[in-house]
Amino acid sequence: MKYYRIEGAHPLTGSIKVSGAKNFLSKCIVASLLTEEPCVISNVSRIGDVQVTLDMCASIGSSIEWMNDSTIKISTPRMTTHKVPIEFSGINRIPVLLMGPLLHRMGKAEVPLLGGCDIGPRPIDFHINALKTLGAEVELTDTKYKTVATHMVGAMISLPFPSVGTTETILLTACMAKGTTVIQNAAIEPEIIDLIIILQKMGAIIAVDVDRTIIIEGVDRLRGFTHKALTDRIEVASWACAAIATNGDIFVEGAEQTGMMTFLNTLRKIGGEYEVFEDGIRFYSTGEPLVPIFLETDVHPGFMTDWQQPFVILMTQAHGLSVIHETVYENRFGYTNELTKMGAVIQLYKQCLGGKPCRFLHRDFFHSCVINGKTHLKGIEMTIPDLRAGFSYIIAALIAEGTSVVKGVEYIERGYESIAEKAAGLGARFDVIDS
């Protein structure tokens, strides 16, 4: 069993290079299936979710060539099957995104059931309803989703919630549907905008209007593209929190201010500091005590739900009561049980401790969190429950007095590249044990 052994209470100092965005790369790879021409993607992370997506594409006819350590060329001149193998069931949520490209290229699609981190139910209803609205017939069996479409037609689609995944499904499907598709209440995260940029390079006609409206005019054919993936703003935030929490000083090469503004404002409010340079951002502790904060997660441009976990760790080191209200996923605080074993003082509440409209009001989910700091954490043995909690456990172990053993590392390696090497390069006493 592979696990990490981390000796904490050492400041992190130095420089690391951030990887390409996990939440974008898989979607960029899937977009390549919409054309018969080669597509080249650079700044590609060697992480689990990227490899699984490449394997899915290869299973239906794509050829993949690594041109160097971080650049791939994907060519799918002919799809060999409309069926994504059942072996990809339950791994991540990418299979649903393959439906649109398969329907356009093959007229039908079969994809396995979805997986992903256990952070609360993430139903596929929005995706299926959108595909049906665009003209597909969808059937759910015990093991897969089966879809058929003789032709796809543009439509008006109003999303009940600005779902990132559903917005991506519609973009990948509507760009070659006949006529115009309008997405109302669409997600507008930077990763969505970068996907739109790729589709536009391929020949799509897509406009982002006011009030979360995206307008797609369908085209008959798309061509290949060359694109550099945007950097992972979740990884940037995680290293930023690690720098401040350990009283360290980290330069994150490749970090971009665009897309990080809400996080940067919040970090400065609690007493963390940063400097923006042309090639990255320096995050550092001022040496002054951190101050508590009231914070609510939200869809972009609000405070990203994937920034919440490392920020909770950081707030255990602030002096006083901090309140965090999670409005995106209802089961995102499960990881705090291990933190309390380390000495953190954290209480969870079912009530909405915030002012933003929340889908979880009166629904008995522990989706509000109160943190009483500053607490001195101690090293323990813990098991990572999901991807984003994983980096938070790493930060907690880096703060803690003594040695921590972190198991379940396959989760974190799904979404973060070379985390042990990067941490060790910053002075962390971080060993990878493969027993």
Beta strands, then each sheet from edge to edge (+ up, - down):
strand 1: 2-7
strand 2: 13-17
strand 3: 39-42
strand 4: 63-68
strand 5: 71-75
strand 6: 108-112
strand 7: 137-140
strand 8: 144-148
strand 9: 156-158
strand 10: 180-184
strand 11: 205-209
strand 12: 213-217
strand 13: 226-228
strand 14: 249-253
strand 15: 272-277
strand 16: 280-285
strand 17: 294-296
strand 18: 320-325
strand 19: 345-349
strand 20: 368-373
strand 21: 381-383
strand 22: 403-407
strand 23: 429-434
sheet 1: 21+ 22+ 1- 23+
sheet 2: 2+ 14+ 16- 15+
sheet 3: 4+ 5- 3+ 13+
sheet 4: 6+ 8- 7+
sheet 5: 9+ 10+ 12- 11+
sheet 6: 17+ 18+ 20- 19+
end
